[in-house]
């Protein structure tokens, strides 16, 4: 299901703490960085914090700049982003700043938590998600029911950890503050447990007074049928590659990317690459790798169009090339229409021979765009 773009935002000490154990909140950012955070808040549709952050920090989560608020209104958006919190118990202070400042609010909780929230009279829209909290269901509801396209998550550490571990974070804004906390019981940004493998990609570093902003994005593909934020990133790239194809009236324009389990891009290709009138995207990408490359067995291939199952121009269709290369996970945006081959079903061929096939339909229109002349 489609989700909003999820941006995690946090500031930490040099030894990785979000706060100390004193009664007042530890200010880790600089004044200029607080202004940067205000700018990011103004750019998103919703801001989310956990119940623990409300209890510990009593935040208002406002866009403080009048000019930025005015710009939001001028663009047809609410003055303030939607404020979102999550609590399994629904046990939150009705007097907290969260409920009484800014614009609209929503609480995601369990069925039992909803009963508690209603009993407390919290000034918010209460959305029960069933007996347990589920991040994918929550994000889907935010996107489909509330129209949220960009979500900023400001804590706490447990929520950041859960979203990263489940592959649901699209970007991380991490500010490093030049001080130490050193208290073992103080809250840390990330908790222990299994994370996705590989290195995150560094998008930007920026000095802001005496702190440093680092922007990262996860790159490691998912490992099962549920798409991760990195899967979305790589499939978007495949769709962009499709726009580089020389136009054709007899073949689709397709882009493909092969990505190792650690998030390393191994190869990319697109239809009719290098002037070859019949080469397919997946074929072009795989041809750039040695057949014995050990990374292929755990790699994912992203293709804007379902890999072909039947082909006249080459001995093997792309679905067979993928299987022969040892790749066992394929992510695609668009099922092949009957324009040239009826009921092609390359995804079916892949799945029948043990490959994990993931279709992310919200990218279908991007995949179709360079082929619109074939679909009229």
C-alpha positions as CSV (number, residue, x, y, z in Angstrom):
1,X,0.0,0.0,0.0
2,X,1.2,3.6,-0.6
3,X,2.9,5.3,2.3
4,X,4.0,8.9,2.9
5,X,7.7,9.7,2.5
6,X,9.1,9.2,6.0
7,X,11.8,11.5,7.3
8,X,13.4,10.8,10.6
9,X,14.8,13.8,12.4
10,X,17.0,13.8,15.6
11,X,19.8,15.5,17.4
12,X,22.3,13.5,19.4
13,X,25.4,14.0,21.6
14,X,28.8,12.8,20.5
15,X,28.2,9.6,22.5
16,X,24.8,8.9,20.9
17,X,22.3,10.2,23.5
18,X,19.0,12.0,22.8
19,X,18.9,13.6,26.2
20,X,20.3,13.4,29.7
21,X,18.5,12.4,32.9
22,X,17.9,15.9,34.3
23,X,14.5,17.4,34.8
24,X,14.9,19.8,31.9
25,X,15.2,18.9,28.2
26,X,18.9,18.9,27.1
27,X,19.2,21.3,24.2
28,X,21.4,19.6,21.6
29,X,20.9,21.8,18.6
30,X,22.0,25.3,17.9
31,X,19.7,28.3,17.3
32,X,20.4,28.1,13.6
33,X,19.6,24.4,13.6
34,X,16.3,25.0,15.4
35,X,15.5,27.4,12.5
36,X,16.4,24.7,10.0
37,X,14.1,22.2,11.8
38,X,11.4,24.8,11.6
39,X,11.9,25.1,7.9
40,X,11.6,21.3,7.5
41,X,8.5,21.3,9.6
42,X,7.0,23.9,7.3
43,X,7.7,21.7,4.3
44,X,5.9,18.5,5.4
45,X,2.3,17.5,5.7
46,X,2.5,15.9,9.2
47,X,4.8,15.7,12.2
48,X,4.9,12.6,14.4
49,X,6.2,12.0,17.9
50,X,5.7,9.1,20.3
51,X,3.8,9.2,23.5
52,X,7.1,9.0,25.4
53,X,8.2,12.2,23.8
54,X,5.0,14.0,24.8
55,X,5.4,12.8,28.4
56,X,9.1,13.7,28.6
57,X,9.4,16.9,26.6
58,X,5.8,18.3,26.4
59,X,6.5,19.6,22.9
60,X,4.3,22.0,20.9
61,X,5.6,20.9,17.5
62,X,4.8,24.2,15.8
63,X,6.0,26.0,12.7
64,X,7.3,29.1,14.5
65,X,8.0,31.3,11.6
66,X,5.0,33.5,10.6
67,X,6.4,33.8,7.1
68,X,6.6,30.0,6.7
69,X,3.1,29.6,8.1
70,X,1.9,32.3,5.7
71,X,3.6,30.5,2.8
72,X,1.8,27.3,3.7
73,X,-1.6,29.0,3.7
74,X,-0.8,30.8,0.4
75,X,0.0,27.4,-1.2
76,X,-3.4,26.0,-0.1
77,X,-2.1,24.0,2.9
78,X,-3.1,24.3,6.5
79,X,-1.2,26.8,8.6
80,X,0.4,24.0,10.6
81,X,1.2,20.4,9.6
82,X,-1.0,17.7,11.1
83,X,0.3,16.6,14.5
84,X,0.4,12.8,15.0
85,X,1.2,10.7,18.0
86,X,1.2,7.0,18.7
87,X,0.3,5.3,22.0
88,X,-0.6,1.7,22.6
89,X,-2.3,2.5,25.9
90,X,-3.9,5.9,25.0
91,X,-2.8,7.0,28.5
92,X,-1.7,10.6,27.8
93,X,-2.1,13.9,29.7
94,X,-5.1,15.8,28.4
95,X,-3.3,19.1,29.4
96,X,-0.2,18.4,27.3
97,X,0.9,21.2,24.9
98,X,0.5,18.7,22.0
99,X,-3.3,18.9,22.1
100,X,-3.7,22.6,22.6
101,X,-1.4,24.2,20.1
102,X,-1.2,24.2,16.3
103,X,-3.7,22.7,14.0
104,X,-5.3,19.3,13.7
105,X,-4.1,16.3,15.7
106,X,-4.5,12.6,15.5
107,X,-3.7,9.7,17.9
108,X,-3.1,6.2,16.6
109,X,-3.6,3.6,19.2
110,X,-5.0,0.1,19.9
111,X,-8.6,-0.8,20.5
112,X,-8.1,-0.7,24.3
113,X,-6.0,2.5,24.0
114,X,-8.9,4.2,22.1
115,X,-11.2,3.5,25.0
116,X,-8.7,5.0,27.4
117,X,-8.2,8.1,25.1
118,X,-11.9,8.7,24.8
119,X,-12.3,8.4,28.6
120,X,-9.6,11.0,29.1
121,X,-11.3,13.3,26.7
122,X,-8.1,13.9,24.6
123,X,-8.6,16.8,22.2
124,X,-7.8,14.8,19.1
125,X,-9.0,12.4,16.4
126,X,-8.5,8.9,17.8
127,X,-7.8,6.1,15.3
128,X,-7.7,2.5,16.7
129,X,-5.6,0.1,14.6
130,X,-6.9,-3.1,16.2
131,X,-5.4,-5.2,19.1
132,X,-1.8,-4.1,18.2
133,X,-0.1,-1.2,16.6
134,X,1.1,-1.7,13.1
135,X,3.4,0.8,11.4
136,X,2.5,-0.1,7.8
137,X,-1.2,0.2,8.6
138,X,-0.6,3.5,10.3
139,X,1.3,4.9,7.4
140,X,-1.2,3.7,4.9
141,X,-4.0,5.3,6.8
142,X,-2.1,8.6,7.0
143,X,-1.6,8.6,3.3
144,X,-5.1,7.4,2.2
145,X,-7.4,8.9,4.8
146,X,-5.5,12.1,5.7
147,X,-3.7,12.8,2.4
148,X,-0.2,12.9,4.0
149,X,2.6,12.7,1.4
150,X,5.5,13.8,3.6
151,X,5.8,12.8,7.3
152,X,8.5,14.1,9.6
153,X,9.2,11.9,12.7
154,X,10.8,13.7,15.6
155,X,11.1,10.9,18.1
156,X,11.6,9.2,20.3
157,X,14.3,6.7,19.9
158,X,12.0,3.7,20.1
159,X,10.0,5.0,17.1
160,X,13.1,5.8,15.1
161,X,14.4,2.3,15.8
162,X,11.2,0.6,14.8
163,X,10.8,2.5,11.5
164,X,14.4,1.9,10.5
165,X,14.3,-1.8,11.4
166,X,11.1,-2.3,9.4
167,X,12.6,-0.5,6.4
168,X,10.0,2.3,6.5
169,X,12.3,5.3,6.8
170,X,13.1,7.1,3.6
171,X,15.6,9.6,5.0
172,X,17.4,10.3,8.2
173,X,18.4,13.9,9.3
174,X,20.9,13.4,12.1
175,X,22.4,16.4,13.9
176,X,25.6,15.7,15.9
177,X,26.1,18.0,18.9
178,X,29.5,18.7,20.4
179,X,28.9,17.4,23.9
180,X,28.9,14.2,25.9
181,X,26.1,12.8,28.1
182,X,27.8,9.7,29.5
183,X,24.9,8.5,31.6
184,X,24.1,4.8,30.8
185,X,20.4,5.3,31.7
186,X,19.9,8.3,29.4
187,X,17.8,7.7,26.2
188,X,19.7,6.8,23.1
189,X,18.6,7.4,19.5
190,X,18.7,3.8,18.3
191,X,18.1,0.7,20.3
192,X,19.6,-2.8,19.8
193,X,18.2,-5.4,17.5
194,X,18.3,-6.5,13.8
195,X,18.6,-3.7,11.3
196,X,18.7,-3.9,7.5
197,X,22.2,-4.7,6.3
198,X,24.6,-2.4,4.5
199,X,25.7,1.2,4.7
200,X,23.3,4.1,4.4
201,X,24.0,6.6,1.6
202,X,25.3,10.0,2.7
203,X,23.3,12.7,0.9
204,X,24.6,15.8,2.6
205,X,26.8,17.1,5.4
206,X,26.4,20.7,6.6
207,X,28.0,22.7,9.4
208,X,25.4,24.7,11.3
209,X,27.1,26.9,13.9
210,X,28.7,24.3,16.2
211,X,26.6,21.3,15.1
212,X,26.8,19.1,12.0
213,X,23.8,18.0,10.0
214,X,24.1,14.7,8.2
215,X,21.4,13.5,5.8
216,X,21.3,9.7,5.0
217,X,19.0,7.4,3.0
218,X,18.8,3.6,3.4
219,X,19.8,1.7,0.3
220,X,19.6,-2.0,1.2
221,X,16.8,-3.8,-0.6
222,X,14.1,-5.6,1.4
223,X,14.3,-9.3,1.9
224,X,10.6,-10.5,1.5
225,X,7.3,-9.6,0.0
226,X,6.8,-6.3,1.8
227,X,8.5,-3.4,0.1
228,X,10.9,-1.2,2.0
229,X,11.7,2.5,1.6
230,X,14.9,1.5,-0.2
231,X,12.8,-0.6,-2.7
232,X,10.8,2.5,-3.5
233,X,14.1,4.4,-4.1
234,X,15.5,1.9,-6.5
235,X,12.2,1.4,-8.4
236,X,11.9,5.2,-8.9
237,X,15.4,5.0,-10.4
238,X,14.4,2.2,-12.7
239,X,11.4,4.3,-13.9
240,X,13.7,7.3,-14.5
241,X,16.0,5.1,-16.6
242,X,13.0,4.1,-18.7
243,X,12.8,7.7,-19.9
244,X,16.3,7.5,-21.4
245,X,15.2,4.8,-23.9
246,X,15.3,5.7,-27.6
247,X,11.6,5.8,-28.6
248,X,10.1,2.8,-30.4
249,X,6.8,1.9,-31.9
250,X,7.5,-1.8,-31.5
251,X,8.9,-2.2,-28.0
252,X,8.4,-0.8,-24.5
253,X,10.8,1.6,-22.8
254,X,12.0,0.0,-19.6
255,X,14.6,0.7,-17.0
256,X,16.3,-1.8,-14.7
257,X,18.8,-1.7,-11.7
258,X,20.5,-4.6,-10.0
259,X,21.3,-4.0,-6.3
260,X,23.3,-6.1,-3.9
261,X,21.9,-7.1,-0.5
262,X,24.0,-4.4,1.2
263,X,22.6,-1.6,-1.0
264,X,25.4,-1.4,-3.5
265,X,24.3,-0.7,-7.0
266,X,25.8,-3.4,-9.2
267,X,24.5,-2.4,-12.6
268,X,21.8,-0.5,-14.5
269,X,20.4,-0.7,-18.0
270,X,17.5,0.5,-20.2
271,X,15.9,-0.7,-23.4
272,X,17.7,-0.2,-26.7
273,X,20.8,0.9,-24.7
274,X,24.0,1.8,-26.8
275,X,22.1,1.7,-30.0
276,X,21.1,-2.0,-29.8
277,X,17.5,-1.9,-31.2
278,X,16.4,-5.1,-29.4
279,X,18.2,-5.2,-26.1
280,X,15.9,-5.2,-23.0
281,X,16.6,-3.3,-19.8
282,X,17.2,-6.3,-17.5
283,X,19.4,-7.9,-20.2
284,X,21.5,-4.8,-20.6
285,X,22.0,-4.5,-16.8
286,X,22.9,-8.2,-16.2
287,X,25.3,-8.2,-19.2
288,X,27.5,-5.7,-17.2
289,X,28.1,-8.3,-14.5
290,X,30.1,-11.5,-14.4
291,X,27.8,-14.5,-14.4
292,X,29.8,-15.8,-11.4
293,X,29.4,-12.7,-9.3
294,X,28.6,-14.1,-5.9
295,X,26.5,-11.0,-5.0
296,X,23.8,-12.0,-7.6
297,X,22.4,-14.8,-5.4
298,X,21.2,-12.3,-2.8
299,X,20.6,-9.3,-5.1
300,X,17.4,-7.6,-6.1
301,X,16.6,-6.5,-9.6
302,X,14.3,-3.6,-10.1
303,X,12.4,-3.2,-13.4
304,X,9.9,-0.6,-14.4
305,X,8.0,-3.2,-16.3
306,X,7.4,-6.9,-15.5
307,X,10.3,-8.9,-17.1
308,X,9.3,-10.5,-20.3
309,X,8.4,-14.2,-20.4
310,X,8.3,-14.6,-24.2
311,X,10.6,-13.1,-26.8
312,X,11.4,-13.4,-30.5
313,X,14.5,-11.3,-30.7
314,X,16.7,-13.3,-28.3
315,X,17.0,-17.0,-27.3
316,X,16.0,-16.2,-23.7
317,X,13.4,-13.8,-22.3
318,X,14.4,-11.5,-19.4
319,X,12.6,-13.6,-16.8
320,X,14.8,-16.6,-17.7
321,X,18.0,-14.4,-17.8
322,X,17.2,-13.3,-14.2
323,X,16.7,-16.8,-13.0
324,X,19.8,-18.1,-14.8
325,X,21.8,-15.2,-13.1
326,X,20.7,-16.5,-9.7
327,X,18.7,-13.4,-8.7
328,X,15.8,-14.5,-6.6
329,X,14.0,-11.2,-5.8
330,X,12.4,-8.9,-8.4
331,X,10.6,-5.6,-7.8
332,X,8.5,-4.1,-10.5
333,X,5.9,-1.4,-11.1
334,X,3.8,-2.4,-14.0
335,X,2.4,-5.7,-15.3
336,X,3.1,-6.2,-19.0
337,X,0.0,-5.3,-21.0
338,X,-1.2,-7.3,-24.1
339,X,0.2,-4.8,-26.5
340,X,2.8,-7.1,-28.1
341,X,2.4,-10.4,-26.2
342,X,-0.9,-11.7,-24.8
343,X,-0.9,-12.8,-21.2
344,X,2.9,-12.6,-20.9
345,X,3.1,-13.3,-17.2
346,X,6.9,-12.9,-16.6
347,X,6.1,-12.5,-12.9
348,X,4.4,-15.8,-12.9
349,X,7.4,-17.5,-14.5
350,X,9.7,-16.0,-11.9
351,X,7.5,-17.0,-9.0
352,X,7.0,-20.5,-10.2
353,X,10.8,-21.0,-10.0
354,X,11.2,-19.7,-6.5
355,X,11.8,-16.0,-7.1
356,X,10.2,-13.4,-4.7
357,X,8.2,-11.0,-6.9
358,X,7.1,-7.7,-5.4
359,X,4.8,-5.3,-7.3
360,X,4.6,-1.7,-6.2
361,X,1.6,-0.4,-8.2
362,X,1.9,3.2,-7.1
363,X,4.8,3.6,-9.6
364,X,2.8,2.2,-12.5
365,X,2.0,5.6,-14.0
366,X,5.7,6.5,-13.9
367,X,6.5,3.3,-15.7
368,X,3.8,4.0,-18.3
369,X,4.8,7.6,-19.0
370,X,7.6,6.9,-21.6
371,X,5.3,4.3,-23.2
372,X,2.1,6.5,-23.6
373,X,2.3,6.4,-27.4
374,X,1.9,2.6,-27.2
375,X,-1.1,2.7,-24.9
376,X,-3.4,5.1,-26.7
